[in-house]
Amino acid sequence: MSRRLPRILLAVTALAILGMTLWPNPQDGDGTPIARAIVDWMYTAGLPTAITFEAIEFTANIVMFVPFGLFLALSLPRWMWPWAIVLGLAFTLLIEFLQAAFLPERFPTVSDLIANTAGALIGGALSLIGRRRSRRAAIV
C-alpha cells in the first residue's frame, strides 16, 4: 500500500486538530456556545440528561484523534503502528502546552491527554484491521 495518501490525510487531520484546539475561543465549564447549543439539541432529541457535557466532550476528543492515529499508523510500516499511540500522546502534549502558554482562554486538562491518546490507539488498531483485510483480499 502506498503511504502517500495516508500522509496527506494525516497532514490535513493534524491541521484540522490544531485549528480546533488552538483557536482562541472563550470557554466556560459548559463549552462554547455552539457546542452547548448542539448538546442542548441532543437533549431535546432524547439524549438522557445523565450524559453530561463533559462525557460528550471526552467522547468527542476520542473521536477527533481516531483519524490521526489511523492515518499515522498507515503512514508507517505495519510493525511500527504503536508509534501512533506515542505520537498521539506527544501531539496532545504539544497542544496542551501551547494552550497553557499562549491561550489564557483555553485550559489544558489531563482528560484531554487520556481521550486523545485513546483515540490515537483506536485509530492505530483500526489500521491493523484494515491492513489485515486488504492483505486477505490480495491473497484471494
N, C-alpha and C positions, 0 to 999 in steps of 0.2 A: 504494500500500500504506500502510495506517495505521501510524504509528510508535508507537502506544500500547502494543501488546503487546510489541514488542521492547524498549521502555524498561522495562516492568515486569520482563521476563525478565532484562534487564541488571542491574537493581537486585537481584533475587534472586541472580543469579550473583555479583555483586560482594560481597554479604553472605556468601554461602557461601565464597567465596575468602578473605575476611577472617577468617571463622571458622576455616578450615583452616590459614591461615598465621600467625595471631596467637594461636592457642590455646597457652597456656603448657604445653608438654609437654617433659619431658626427652628429649633425643636424644643418641645417640652416632653414630659413623660408620655404623652399620648401621640407623639409623632407629628408629622407635618399636616397641614390642613387637608391636603389631597389624600394622604394615607388615612387620615381619620375619617374622611368622607367615604372612602372605599370600605373601610371596616364597618362604619355605620350602615352602609347599604347592605353589606353582607349580613349584619344582624337583622335588618328588616326583611331580608330574603330567607331567613330561617336559621342562620348560624347561631348555635347556642351561645348565650352571653357568658357562659362559663369559660369559653375560649377567649382568652384575654388578648388585648392588643400586643402585649409582649410575646405571647405564644405565636401569634401571626407573624410578628416581626422576626422572631427567631427562625421560623419556618421559611420565611422569605429570604433570609440570609443564606440558609442552606441551599435553597433553590437557585439563588444568584450564583453560587460558586460551583454548582454541578457542571455547567458547560465549561468553566475554567479548568476544572480537573479533568474532564473528558478530553478537551482539545489539547491540553498539556500532555496528557498521557499518550494520546495518539501522535503527538509530535516527537515522541521519544521512542527508542527501541522498546519492544514489548517488556523485556525484563526490567526496565527502568521505571515502570508505572508507579511504584511507590514514591518516586520523586514528585509526583503530582500532589501528594499529601504534604510533603515537606515544603514545596514551593508555594502551595496554597496557604500554609501557615505563615511562611515568610512574607508573602504578598499582603496578607492580612496584618501582620505586624507592621509593615511599612505604612499601610493605610491608617492604622490606629495611631502610629507615631505622628504622621502628618496631620491627622485631625487634632491631636493633643497640642502639637507645636504651632499650628498655623490657623486653626479654625476654632475660635473660642465658643462659637455657637453649636459646634458638634462635640460629641463626647465619646471617647473610646470606651469599650467595655470588654470584659472577659467573655461574656456570652457571644459577642461578635466573633472572637477568636475561635471559640468552640464551634459555632454554627458554620462559619466559613470553612474551617478545616474539615468539618464533617461533609460539607458539600463537595469539597475537592476530593475527599475519599470516595464518595459515592460516584463522582464523575470518573475517577480513575478506575474504579471497579467496573463501571459500565463499559469502559474501553476494552477491558478483558473479555467481557461478554460479546461485544461487537467483533472483536478480532477472532474469537473462537468460532463464531458463526460464519464469518467471511472465509475463514480457513476451511471449515467444513464444506461450504458451498464450492470452494475451489477444488476440493477433492472429488466431489460428486460430478 
